[in-house]
């Protein structure tokens, strides 16, 4: 054999060479089992490192694990559909977070129409900082062409705090009324004192019906953008 003109890779670093790197079937089964119960990827990596005596005994790196979990999730979504996968994920979160809240509606064909969700931390944040809320519909910015609505506010550190999110079927008044009523139900019927939106007419009508005592204000950014356009 020809003589190497460089030092050989130490045995402790062989697992970093792509040819010898990867999860074996036992590792994949272990990862799938923990991930199905909501264990975070970083914690799964820690468990495996503890079992195998550190990075050198893993046979793969952090990126390999995260890529495998991502590919597995995408494969499952393709098999059962995005809506079913989302509801399964929400079910798992509900089991791990007793304050997690979710509500959805179906159309006449049984297809998912509106989906609202918020976790326990968001509900607690709203109970403390929910006097003023802002929400806006980011329309057709996802592959489903559905408006994504994010309810947010500010905490005592003047940091943006997300209270809840929703995917809705359209931007009609009735849809927004359902959304705001669901939001109130999730937040134990605590009404905000101020509501900031982009001035959408359907939003305005829904706010009048569901938050009759709240002051409705327009977002300064949208006012500025409208002034520039007009």
C-alpha positions, 0 to 999 in steps of 0.5 A: 500500500502507498504510504499516507502523506498525512495523519489518519483520522483518529478513531474518535472522529471517524463518525464525522466522515460522511461515508461512515456516518448515519443512524442505524435501524435501532437508532431510527426506531428509538428516535421515532418512538421518543419523537412520537411522544413529543420529546424534543430533538435536542433531548433525544440527542442527549439520551443517545449520547448518554447511552453510547458514551458521547459523540464518538459512540453515536456514529452520526452528528446532530445534523444527521439526527435533525435531518432524519426527523425532518424527513420522517415528518415530511414522509408521514405528512405525505402519507396521511395529509397535512390537515390530519398531521396537523391535528395529530400534532395538536393532539400530542401537544394537548397531551403534553400541555394541559392548557393547550387550546385548539378549535377547528371547523369542517366544511360539508365535505369534511375538509378542514376549514378554520383552525385556531390554536394557542399553548398554555404559555400564550394563555398565561401571557394574555392574562397578564398582558392582554389589555391591548392586542393586535392582529392581522391576516397575512393573506396567501403567504403559504401554499394553502392560500389561506389567511394566517392570523396572528394575535399578539401584544407586548409584555412588560419588557416591551417584547412582542408576545404571541397570544394565538394563531389561526388559519381561516378559510376566508376574510369574511365577517362571519369567519372573523366573528367565529375567530374572535369568539374562539379567541375569547373562549380560549382566553377565559372570556377576558376582553381586550381594552384596545384592538389594533388592526389594518383597517379591514372592513370585515375585521371592523364589523366583527370587532364591533360585535364581539368586542363592543367595549374595546377601542379599535385603532388602526396600525400606524404602519398600514396608515403609512403604507396607504399614505405612500401608495395614495 
